[in-house]
Amino acid sequence: MTGRKVDFKREYALTFREYVEARDPKVVSNSMAPRTEPCIALYPTLNANGSWKLYNLGTNKLVSRSRFVKMKCTPENIIQAMNTRALKGMVKASDIDQADPVDIEEIADEPVLVTHAPDPNVVEIIQHEDDDDDPEGLVEQEEVDEVVAVVDHVEPNIDSIQSEIEEEIEVISVQPTRRSTRLTAGQTSKYEPYSMLTQGYGLALGNLRIKVVLERFGKVAYDSIKEELEQLFVKKKALAPVLYSDIARVNLYFPILRSHMFLREKFNALAVFEKIKARLVADGSSQDREDFDDEEISSPTACLESIFNMLKLVAVEKRHLLILDVGGAYLNAKIDRPAYMFIQPDLANILLNICPHFVKFKDGQGRILTQIDRAMYGLVQSAKLWYRTITGVLEKDGYVPNPMDACVWNKTVKGIQTTIVIYVDDLAISSKNREDVHAAMELIKKEFFDVKVKESTEMSYL
């Protein structure tokens, strides 16, 4: 899709079923607790950090890890543990998703099945370790063409199962499946262990870490990060450095949020690299949602039907159409309550190159504490604050919302209607009168900074 080269050392670090020792992020480094966990490699998660989805042998759950060590050989007790779990392939999901850790040494003493073929009529459900939105412990299963039989849990007989498996293997060897009916028909087997990498475009759209981007792109990435920090601290004054002691004297309770710099490679339609897009966001997951009403954190967006209807009116009534993009739209809205955020050391060093006088705000850990003055991306209330800001400007100029869609605003002057459709930071302006479209554009440009024309049916008059 993009024509970019793949980093094989990172993306193809493992293959399915390999044994690895994965770093446990919950373990404190200065303790005597084990720092790694025994895991079996399943498939890559398609992010730019090279993380893999692993089966944790200690908890019987799926985990995502980017730090792991591929073992040269698989210990005998691990092989016995996996064979034993394969033997229990007919157990219920409730038996698999057990809360207590599994003792690998205890499992190793159980009988081992030498030859194993999984039952195709049984779907095994494994609960993800980080699945907070699934309180019932159910994981979305892959779609199957046939109805899966429900099998009651019974203790399997090892001898009978082994004999059935051997008979099944013998039958399969005599009657091979026709190539045209195979699941992998038309696909090469060369990259079968990495088929997950070829099913989507996650690698092309993954976010990159600052260190990785700076090493790979150098000055291009550095200039992008610098531009984002200049926008926040200098141009739009969305953030202001403060001292922790000054805040403590005024407010005893002030949660401090973390910051994240998201970097993404931007490509044009021909898969040619254009730039590195940098966006500094606040970690809104640290905010207490109970401090907000539902209407304060819920913002509408134009529905698809409204966009289609607007385009139909443009075609039928031969309206003039103008698409505007408001850069850094959320930053046009002022924050409605005090909020603070740490700038991490790696970003703080770049910020000091832009504003050297900020050095007095640097703490012992190399961070800079900032006060959030504008609706930062990532805050739970930012989307609603921006919506109130943009609609407030339209309302003052005589626009009224459509009763069917709160993101469609209309204004009628001398019998001619002007329509503005709001889709987050993009505005579609249409009217039969070209001057009305131009007046609406000037209104938006006057109130907000960094407004750009993306598309227009009449680019000449702009």
N, C-alpha and C positions, 0 to 999 in steps of 0.2 A: 504493500500500500504506500509506503513512504520512500522506498529505495534506500533506506539507511542500512548500514552494516550492523550486524548483530554481534554483541559481545559474548562470544561463545563460552568464555571462561566463567561468566556470571550466569547467563541464562541457561546454560546446559551443564551446570555444575554437578547435577545429580541425575539419576534415572529412577524410574519407578521401582519400588521394593528394596532399595539400598538401605543399609543400616548406617545411621549417623548419630552422633552425640550433639544435641542441640543445646545452645545456651539458654538457661532459664532466666528470663528477665526479672523475675520476682526475688531472686536470691541476692542478698547483700554481699558485695565482693569481699568485705573484711570479716566474714563469718566462716565457720568451719563446715557449713552446709554444702552439699554437692552443687556445683555450678552448672552441670549439664544433665540432660535427661536422655534416656535411650529412646530413639524414634525410628520410624520407618518412613522413607520418602514416598510421597504420593504423587503430587503434581505441582508445578510452579504457580504462584499466585498472580503472575503477569504484571507485577509492578517493577519499577526501574531499579529497586534495591536488590533484586534477585532473590526475594523471599520464596520459600517453598511451604506448601501445606504438608504437614507431617502427622503421622499417627503416633501419639504419645503412648508408649508401652506402659508407663507408670500410672496413667490416669484413664486410659481407654478413650481418649478424646482427640479431636483434631486440633492442631495448633499451627499458627503461622510463625515461622522463624526465618530471620535473615542471617543469623550467626550460627553456623553449625560446622562440624568437622566430619568429613566422610571417612569412615573406617575402612581399612584395607581388607579386612575379613570380618565376617559375622560370627560372633561367639556362639558356641554350641547351645548355651542356655537361651539365647535370643531365638535361635532357630527352633528349639523345642517349644518356647513360649508361643511363637507364631503358628506352629503346627497345631498346638493345643487349641488355640483360638479358632483356627480354621476348622478343626473338628467340631467346634461348637457353633458352626455356621447356621444352625437351625434355632438358636435361642431367640427369645423375644428382645425387642429393643430395650425394654426396661431392665433386662439382665445385662445388656451391654453397657448402657449409660449409668453405670454404678457410680456413686459419689465417692466411695472409699478407694484409695489407691490400690492397685493390684500388686501383690508381692510376686516379682518375677521368679525368685528362687522357689517359691511354693508351686508356681505353675510348672516349672521345669521338671518337677517330680511326677507330674501326671503322665498318663500313657501318651505316646507319640504315634501319630499316624504317618506311615512312611510315604504313601502316595495320597495326594489330595486333589480332588476336582470340585470346585464350588458348585452348589446347587443353583441352577439358573432360575428356579422358581421362587427363590427367597430373596427379598430385598432387605439388606442390612441397613439399619438407620443408626448413624453415629452422631451424637450431639456435638456441635462446635463449642469450643471452650469460650469463644468470645461472642456467642450469639445471645445478646441481651434482649432481643426483640422476640424471643421464642420461649415464653415461660413454661410451655407445656413440654419442652424438650423435643419438639418435632422439627425435623430438618426437611426442607423441600427436596423431594425425590425427583430423579430424572424420569421423564415421560417414557412409558413402555407401551408397545403395541398390543400386547396380550394382557389379559387379566391375571394378576398375581394371586396365586392361591394362598389362603390363610392357613398356616400350619400351627397346630397346638404344640406347645413346648413339651418335648419328651426327651428323656436321656437317651442318646443314640447308642446303638450296639456297635462296638468297634469292628468286630469280625464281619457282621453283615454289611456294614457300610463299605468296608474295604473291598469285600467281594463284589458288591454292586458297582463300585467305582472301577474295578478292574474289568468287569464285563462291559461297562459303558465305554471305557477306553478302547477295548477290543473292537466294539461295534463301530466306533468313530473311525478307527484306523482302516476298517474294511469299506465303509461308506463315507468317503470324504464329501464335504459340502461343496457344491458347485460354486465357482468363483463369482458368477453373476448374482448369487443370492447371499453372499457374505456381507457383513456389516461394513467391511473395509473395501468393498468393490470399487474399483477405479482409483484407489489411493495407493501410493507407494508405501512400502514397509520400511523404507530407509529411516524415516523420522517418526515411526510409531511411538517410541518412548517419549517423544516430545510433542505429541499431537495437540496438547492443550495450547501450545504456543502458536499454532497455525489456525485456531478456530476463531480468533478475534483480533482486535487491534489494541489490546491492553498495553503492550509494550510501547506502542507509538504514543499513547496518551498518558503514560505514567508521570507522576511528579518526581522531581530529582532533588537530591540533597545538595546543600550549598557546596560542600567540599567536593562532591563528585562533579558538579557543574563547573566550578572554578578550575578544577584540574583538566576537564575535558575541553572547555571552551575559552578559558582564560579571560582576556580583556572583554570579550563580548558579553560574557555572563556578569563580570564585575560591573560593567557599565549599566547593565539592566538592573542589578540590585541597587546601585547607586542612584539611578533615576527614580526608582520606587521610593527610596528613603527621602530623596529630595522633595518628591511630591507630598509625602506625608508630613515632613517636618518644616519645610520651607515654603513651598507654593500654597498648599491647602491648609497648613497649620492644623492638621488633624491630631497630631501628637505633640506634647510638650514635656521636656524632661523635668522631673521634680526630685526632691530629696525625701527619703523615707521619713526622716525625723520631722519634716515640715507637715507631712500628711498626718502623722500620728498625733500631733498636737491638736489637729482640727477634728479628726474622725478616728475613733478607736477601732471601728469595724470597717475595713475596706478590703475586700477580696482582691488579690492581685492575679491577673490572668497571665497565662503564658502566651508567647507569640510564636508564629510559625511562618517561615518564608517559603512559599510554594513557587517552584520554578518549572517552567514547561517549555519544551521546544515547539516553535510555531513553524508550520510548513504551509506553502501555498497549494493550489489545486494540482500542480505538477510535481508535488513531493519535493520541492526545493526548499531548503532551510532558509527561513527569513530572519528569525530572531529568537532570543530567549525572553520569555514573558515572566516577569517577577511580580508576585503579589504577597504583601505582608498581611496576615490575618491574625485576629485575636482568637484564642481558644475559648469559644463560647460554651464548651462542655463544662467548664468550671463555674459558670453562672448558675445561680439558684433560680430555676424557673418558677418556683412558688412566689417569688417576689414580683412576678409579672402577671397581669391578667391575660386571658387568651387573646383578646383583641389587640394587645400591645405587641404580640409576637407573631400574629397571623396576618400575612399580607396577601392581597389578591393578585392574580396574574391573568392577563387576557386569555380567554379560552380560544380553542382552535376555531370554533364556529364564528366567533367575532372577527377573527383575522380573515377567514374565507369570505364572510359577508362584506367586509371592508374592501377586499380585492374585487369582489363582484361589482360593488358600486363604482369602483374606479374604472372597471371595464365597460359597464353599461352606461354610466353617465359621463364617461370620458373625463374623469377627474384628473387633476394633477396630483402626483404622489411624491412624497419626500420621506426618506427614512433617515432619522437622526440617531446618532450614538452618543450618549453622555458618558465620557470617560471618567472612571472612578465615581460613579453616580452616588453611591452611598455616602461618600465623603462630603457631599453637598448638604447633608442633613446634620444638624447639631445634636449632640447626645442629650438625652433627657434626664440622666442621673449620673453621679460620679462613678468613674470606672478607671482602673489603673492596669498597666501591663508592663511586663519586663521585656526589654530588648536583649536577646541572648548575646553572649560574648563575641561570637563570630560576626554578627551583624553590628554590634556596638563598635567594633574596630573600624568597620567600613564607615559607620556614621560619624566617627571622630575625624575621619579624613574630610568629611563634608563640613562638619561643624566642630572645629577643634575646641571651642569654648565649652562644649558639653563634657569635657574631661572631668570636671568637678562633680558631675553626677554619677560617675562610674563607681560601683561598689567593689567590695573585696573580691567578689567572684567574677568581676569583669562585665557585669550586667549594667544596664541603664534603666531606671524606673521612669515610666512616662505616664502622664495623665491623658486619657482619651477624651478629646474634645469634639470629635466628629464620629459619625456612625461607621465604625470600622467594620470591614468584612469579617464575618465570623461571629459577631455579637448576635444574640438571639433577637434583639429588637431592631436591628439595623434595617431590615427589609421594610418593616412597617414605618419606620421613621422616614425613609426615602419616599415611600408612597405618599405619606402625609405632606411631605415637602413639595413634590411635583404636583400633586392635585391641588394644594393650596395656591400655587402660582396660577394654575389653570382656572380655578374658581374665581380668583380676583379679576381675571380678564374676561369673565362672562361665560366660561364654559360650564356645562352641567353634565353630571354623569348619566349614562344610560341606565335605566332601571333594571335591565337584564344583565348588565356586565359593568362592574364598578371600575374597570380599566378602559372603558370606552367613553370619551368625553366629546360633547358636541357643542357647537356655537353657531347660531344662525344670524346672519347679517344681511338685510335686504333680500330675504327669501333664499339666500344661498347658504348651505350648511358646510361647516368645516368640522372634520372628524379627526380626533387624535386617539390612537390606540396605544396603550402603554404596555410594554412587555419588558419588565424589569428596567434595564437601562437603555432600551431601544424604543424610539417613538416613531410611529407611522402617521404622517399628516397628509390628509387628502381633502380636496375641495375643487369645485368646478372653476373657482376664481383663483388664478395664479397669485394675485396680490395677497389673498387671504392666507395661502400656504406660506408665502414669504414672511408675512406679518407674524404667523405662529412660530416660524423658525427664529426670527429675531427676538421674540419673547423668550424662548428657551435659551438662546445664546446670551441674552442679557442677564438672566437670573442664575445661570450655571456656567461653570468654566469647563473647558476642554470638550466642547460640543463639535462633533464632526458629522458631515454629510456622507452617508454610506451609499445611498442610491437615490435617483431622482428620474422622473420622466421628462424633466426639463432642466438638464444640467447647465444649459447655456445661460439662463437668466440668473443663476447663482454665482 
